[in-house]
Amino acid sequence: MVAFSDRVVVPAHVLVRHLDGETVLLNLDTEKYFGLDGTGTRMWELATHSSSIETAFATLTEEFEVVPDVLRTHLVELLTQLVENGLLKVVPADVASIPAI
């Protein structure tokens, strides 16, 4: 479950590559990969570099002209898919970790 008070981190077994405004995420353990378009890439960037998912969401609402509830739904769906496929890990916002990239 993705709680906005938590944050997400990229596990060490995930390879991340940026290509022409898009991002490819590869789980080296399962060999599953995801491609993110420009919007998905921005969501991923903010989610993985913010102190919490809520902070990333707040920035996204400022950057995109979208109804906040719609954005929240899309952000939860994206993060949930990435967590379920081992491409992100949810941790409490107050737990320090070493970035994989």
Secondary structure as a PSIPRED ss2 file (coil, helix, strand):
# PSIPRED VFORMAT (PSIPRED V4.0)

   1 M C   1.000  0.000  0.000
   2 V C   1.000  0.000  0.000
   3 A C   1.000  0.000  0.000
   4 F C   1.000  0.000  0.000
   5 S C   1.000  0.000  0.000
   6 D E   0.000  0.000  1.000
   7 R E   0.000  0.000  1.000
   8 V E   0.000  0.000  1.000
   9 V E   0.000  0.000  1.000
  10 V C   1.000  0.000  0.000
  11 P C   1.000  0.000  0.000
  12 A C   1.000  0.000  0.000
  13 H C   1.000  0.000  0.000
  14 V E   0.000  0.000  1.000
  15 L E   0.000  0.000  1.000
  16 V E   0.000  0.000  1.000
  17 R E   0.000  0.000  1.000
  18 H E   0.000  0.000  1.000
  19 L E   0.000  0.000  1.000
  20 D C   1.000  0.000  0.000
  21 G C   1.000  0.000  0.000
  22 E E   0.000  0.000  1.000
  23 T E   0.000  0.000  1.000
  24 V E   0.000  0.000  1.000
  25 L E   0.000  0.000  1.000
  26 L E   0.000  0.000  1.000
  27 N E   0.000  0.000  1.000
  28 L C   1.000  0.000  0.000
  29 D C   1.000  0.000  0.000
  30 T C   1.000  0.000  0.000
  31 E C   1.000  0.000  0.000
  32 K C   1.000  0.000  0.000
  33 Y E   0.000  0.000  1.000
  34 F E   0.000  0.000  1.000
  35 G E   0.000  0.000  1.000
  36 L E   0.000  0.000  1.000
  37 D C   1.000  0.000  0.000
  38 G H   0.000  1.000  0.000
  39 T H   0.000  1.000  0.000
  40 G H   0.000  1.000  0.000
  41 T H   0.000  1.000  0.000
  42 R H   0.000  1.000  0.000
  43 M H   0.000  1.000  0.000
  44 W H   0.000  1.000  0.000
  45 E H   0.000  1.000  0.000
  46 L H   0.000  1.000  0.000
  47 A H   0.000  1.000  0.000
  48 T H   0.000  1.000  0.000
  49 H H   0.000  1.000  0.000
  50 S C   1.000  0.000  0.000
  51 S C   1.000  0.000  0.000
  52 S C   1.000  0.000  0.000
  53 I H   0.000  1.000  0.000
  54 E H   0.000  1.000  0.000
  55 T H   0.000  1.000  0.000
  56 A H   0.000  1.000  0.000
  57 F H   0.000  1.000  0.000
  58 A H   0.000  1.000  0.000
  59 T H   0.000  1.000  0.000
  60 L H   0.000  1.000  0.000
  61 T H   0.000  1.000  0.000
  62 E H   0.000  1.000  0.000
  63 E H   0.000  1.000  0.000
  64 F C   1.000  0.000  0.000
  65 E C   1.000  0.000  0.000
  66 V C   1.000  0.000  0.000
  67 V C   1.000  0.000  0.000
  68 P H   0.000  1.000  0.000
  69 D H   0.000  1.000  0.000
  70 V H   0.000  1.000  0.000
  71 L H   0.000  1.000  0.000
  72 R H   0.000  1.000  0.000
  73 T H   0.000  1.000  0.000
  74 H H   0.000  1.000  0.000
  75 L H   0.000  1.000  0.000
  76 V H   0.000  1.000  0.000
  77 E H   0.000  1.000  0.000
  78 L H   0.000  1.000  0.000
  79 L H   0.000  1.000  0.000
  80 T H   0.000  1.000  0.000
  81 Q H   0.000  1.000  0.000
  82 L H   0.000  1.000  0.000
  83 V H   0.000  1.000  0.000
  84 E H   0.000  1.000  0.000
  85 N C   1.000  0.000  0.000
  86 G C   1.000  0.000  0.000
  87 L C   1.000  0.000  0.000
  88 L C   1.000  0.000  0.000
  89 K E   0.000  0.000  1.000
  90 V E   0.000  0.000  1.000
  91 V E   0.000  0.000  1.000
  92 P E   0.000  0.000  1.000
  93 A C   1.000  0.000  0.000
  94 D C   1.000  0.000  0.000
  95 V C   1.000  0.000  0.000
  96 A C   1.000  0.000  0.000
  97 S C   1.000  0.000  0.000
  98 I C   1.000  0.000  0.000
  99 P C   1.000  0.000  0.000
 100 A C   1.000  0.000  0.000
 101 I C   1.000  0.000  0.000
